[in-house]
Amino acid sequence: MLSQEHSTTGCEITGLVNSIESFGSVDGPGVRFILFMQGCAMRCRYCHNPETWSSCPEGVMKLTPRQALDMALRYKSYWKGGGGITVSGGEAMLQIDFVTELFRLCKEEGVNTALDTSGNPFTYEEPYFTKFKALCDVTDLFILDIKHIDDDAHKALTGCTNTNILEMARYLSDNGKHMWIRHVLVPGLTDDEDALYRLGDFIKTLGSVDRVEVLPYHSLGIAKWDRLGLEYTLRDTRTPSKEQMDIANRLLHTADYKGYKGE
């Protein structure tokens, strides 16, 4: 977990924020103010934000939860249709203290909260699990990106296991937390029909999934990999065809989920 500093008053946490989007329209219901947090333990081969990996980069914003909320509230008049604040990454749950305090302040202001996460930091071990339960209390929607249902394939794709990620999904389901499930379709890596069938079956066991999305792979992040001197191994991988997308949507039963609207 990233270390989380305190302000000069000693009373407030400081989070590392890589960037901000004022009018997001895809990371949660309605129009969203999105904070992209710094730091991620996963090394997804198709990541389009590799600049967020490092836990101690130069030039990132250091904000207290109050400062972040005050910035967001400037745009509150645009938050129609269940809009609000989404915290993404990187991996936002590495800065769980910051996110929890920000969302607590959001609830005081009546602001809808969404967390876009890979679930990678989740554990039942303490003290993290108690912190996670506190985060759940102030999070309206979890947007969970499941990279691959097969653990070995997940490790090859991201460098990390998926066991705790699937455990987190089950915990959210058991506790009635609204979820969107996302899956990035990468030809040759995450489009195996048997794996998609198994992922669809797993999602069907979860009782609080409101939406399932298949996101097509794209190569827009290659320039960032090159700029950072990183080897990008998927240069010859193409965006999935309509037929491939249709198969994935059918196997993941995306049409069966109506979508959380943020009320």
C-alpha positions in Angstrom: 0.0 0.0 0.0 1.2 3.5 -0.7 2.3 5.5 2.2 -0.2 8.2 2.9 1.1 11.5 4.3 -0.6 13.9 6.7 -1.1 17.6 6.3 0.8 20.1 8.4 -2.1 20.0 10.9 -1.5 16.3 11.5 -5.3 15.8 11.1 -5.8 15.1 7.4 -4.5 12.5 5.0 -2.8 13.5 1.7 -3.4 11.5 -1.5 -1.3 11.2 -4.6 -3.4 12.2 -7.6 -2.0 11.6 -11.1 -4.7 13.5 -13.0 -8.3 14.7 -13.0 -11.2 14.6 -15.4 -13.9 17.1 -14.9 -16.6 15.8 -17.1 -16.3 12.0 -17.3 -19.2 10.1 -18.9 -18.2 6.4 -18.8 -16.9 5.7 -15.3 -20.1 5.5 -13.5 -23.7 6.9 -14.0 -24.2 10.4 -15.2 -21.5 13.0 -15.5 -18.6 12.3 -13.1 -15.7 14.2 -11.6 -12.9 11.6 -11.8 -9.6 11.4 -9.8 -7.0 9.1 -11.2 -4.9 8.0 -8.2 -1.2 7.2 -8.4 0.3 3.8 -7.9 -0.6 0.3 -9.1 0.9 -3.2 -8.3 -0.4 -4.8 -11.4 1.5 -4.7 -14.7 -1.2 -5.3 -17.3 0.3 -5.9 -20.7 -2.3 -3.6 -22.3 -2.4 -0.8 -19.7 -3.1 2.6 -21.2 -2.0 4.5 -18.0 1.5 3.1 -17.2 2.5 6.5 -15.9 0.3 5.7 -12.9 2.3 2.6 -11.8 5.0 4.2 -9.8 4.3 4.9 -6.1 6.7 7.8 -5.9 6.8 9.7 -9.1 7.6 13.4 -9.7 5.0 16.0 -10.6 1.8 14.4 -9.2 -0.7 16.4 -7.2 -0.9 16.0 -3.4 -4.4 16.7 -2.2 -6.3 16.3 1.0 -9.7 14.8 0.8 -11.3 18.2 1.5 -9.2 19.8 -1.2 -10.3 17.1 -3.7 -13.9 17.5 -2.8 -13.9 21.3 -3.0 -12.4 21.0 -6.5 -15.1 18.5 -7.5 -18.0 20.6 -6.1 -17.3 23.3 -8.6 -18.9 21.0 -11.2 -21.8 19.8 -9.0 -24.4 21.6 -11.2 -23.6 19.2 -14.0 -24.1 16.0 -12.0 -27.5 15.1 -13.4 -28.8 11.6 -13.8 -27.1 10.2 -10.8 -23.7 11.8 -11.5 -21.0 12.4 -8.9 -17.4 11.5 -8.1 -15.5 8.5 -9.3 -12.0 7.6 -8.0 -10.0 5.5 -10.4 -6.3 4.9 -11.0 -3.8 3.4 -11.1 -5.3 1.5 -8.3 -7.3 3.7 -5.9 -7.5 1.1 -3.1 -3.8 1.4 -2.5 -4.7 4.8 -1.0 -7.7 3.5 0.8 -7.5 5.9 3.7 -7.7 8.9 1.4 -10.5 7.4 -0.7 -12.6 6.5 2.4 -12.2 10.0 3.9 -13.0 11.6 0.6 -16.1 9.5 0.2 -17.2 10.2 3.8 -17.1 13.9 3.0 -19.0 13.2 -0.2 -21.8 11.5 1.7 -22.0 14.6 4.0 -22.6 16.7 0.8 -25.1 14.1 -0.7 -22.7 13.3 -3.5 -22.8 9.9 -5.3 -19.6 7.9 -5.0 -18.1 5.3 -7.3 -14.8 3.4 -7.1 -13.2 2.1 -10.3 -10.8 -0.7 -9.2 -9.1 -3.9 -10.3 -9.5 -5.2 -6.7 -5.8 -6.2 -6.5 -5.1 -4.8 -3.0 -8.1 -6.6 -1.4 -7.4 -8.9 1.5 -9.2 -10.3 4.5 -6.1 -9.7 6.6 -6.1 -6.9 9.1 -5.9 -4.0 9.3 -6.8 -3.7 5.6 -10.1 -5.6 5.9 -11.5 -3.3 8.5 -10.5 -0.3 6.4 -12.2 -2.0 3.4 -15.5 -2.4 5.2 -15.3 1.3 6.2 -14.8 2.1 2.5 -17.8 0.0 1.6 -20.0 2.0 3.9 -19.4 5.2 1.9 -19.2 3.8 -1.6 -22.3 3.7 -3.7 -20.9 1.8 -6.7 -17.9 -0.5 -7.3 -16.7 -0.7 -10.9 -14.7 -3.9 -10.8 -12.4 -4.8 -13.7 -11.9 -8.5 -14.0 -9.0 -9.1 -16.3 -9.3 -12.9 -16.7 -11.2 -15.7 -14.9 -8.3 -18.2 -15.1 -5.7 -17.5 -12.4 -2.6 -18.7 -14.5 -3.8 -16.6 -17.4 -4.4 -13.6 -15.1 -0.8 -13.9 -13.7 0.6 -14.0 -17.2 -1.4 -10.9 -18.2 -1.0 -8.8 -15.1 1.8 -10.3 -13.0 -0.7 -11.0 -10.1 -3.2 -13.6 -9.0 -6.9 -13.1 -9.3 -7.9 -15.1 -6.3 -8.4 -12.2 -3.9 -10.1 -10.2 -6.7 -12.8 -12.9 -7.1 -13.1 -13.0 -3.3 -13.7 -9.3 -3.2 -16.5 -9.7 -5.8 -18.1 -12.3 -3.7 -17.8 -10.1 -0.6 -19.4 -7.2 -2.4 -22.2 -9.4 -3.6 -22.8 -11.0 -0.2 -23.1 -7.5 1.3 -25.4 -6.1 -1.4 -23.0 -3.5 -2.8 -23.8 -2.2 -6.3 -21.3 -3.4 -8.9 -20.5 -2.9 -12.5 -18.2 -5.7 -13.9 -15.9 -4.8 -16.7 -13.8 -7.0 -19.0 -11.3 -5.8 -21.6 -11.4 -8.0 -24.7 -7.9 -8.5 -26.0 -7.7 -10.8 -29.1 -5.5 -13.7 -28.3 -5.3 -13.0 -24.6 -8.8 -12.5 -23.0 -11.2 -13.7 -25.8 -11.0 -17.4 -25.2 -14.6 -18.6 -25.4 -14.3 -21.2 -22.6 -12.8 -18.5 -20.3 -15.5 -16.1 -21.2 -18.2 -18.7 -20.5 -16.6 -19.4 -17.1 -16.5 -15.7 -16.4 -20.1 -15.3 -17.3 -21.1 -18.1 -15.0 -19.1 -16.6 -12.2 -20.8 -13.2 -12.7 -24.2 -14.9 -12.6 -23.4 -16.1 -9.1 -23.1 -12.5 -7.9 -26.3 -11.0 -6.6 -25.6 -7.3 -6.8 -24.2 -6.8 -10.4 -26.1 -4.1 -12.2 -24.1 -3.9 -15.3 -21.6 -5.9 -17.3 -19.4 -4.2 -19.9 -17.1 -5.6 -22.5 -14.5 -3.0 -23.4 -12.6 -3.4 -26.7 -8.8 -3.5 -26.5 -7.1 -0.4 -28.0 -3.5 0.6 -28.5 -3.8 4.3 -27.6 -1.3 3.9 -24.7 1.7 2.7 -26.8 3.1 6.2 -26.9 3.1 6.4 -23.1 5.0 3.0 -22.9 7.5 4.3 -25.4 8.0 7.6 -23.5 8.6 5.7 -20.3 11.1 3.3 -22.0 8.9 0.3 -21.4 8.6 -2.7 -23.8 5.1 -3.0 -25.2 4.5 -6.6 -26.3 1.1 -6.2 -28.0 2.0 -3.9 -30.9 0.6 -6.3 -33.4 -2.6 -6.9 -31.6 -5.7 -5.5 -33.3 -8.9 -4.1 -31.9 -11.4 -6.9 -31.6 -13.9 -7.3 -34.5 -17.6 -6.7 -34.1 -18.1 -10.5 -34.3 -15.6 -11.0 -31.4 -17.3 -8.3 -29.4 -20.7 -9.9 -30.1 -19.5 -13.3 -28.9 -18.1 -11.9 -25.7 -21.2 -9.9 -25.0 -23.3 -13.0 -25.5 -21.1 -15.2 -23.3 -21.0 -12.6 -20.5 -24.8 -12.1 -20.7 -24.4 -8.3 -20.9 -27.9 -7.7 -22.1 -29.3 -9.3 -18.9 -28.0 -6.4 -16.7 -30.0 -3.1 -16.6 -27.4 -0.9 -15.0 -27.2 1.1 -11.8 -28.4 4.6 -12.4 -27.0 6.3 -9.3 -30.2 7.1 -7.5 
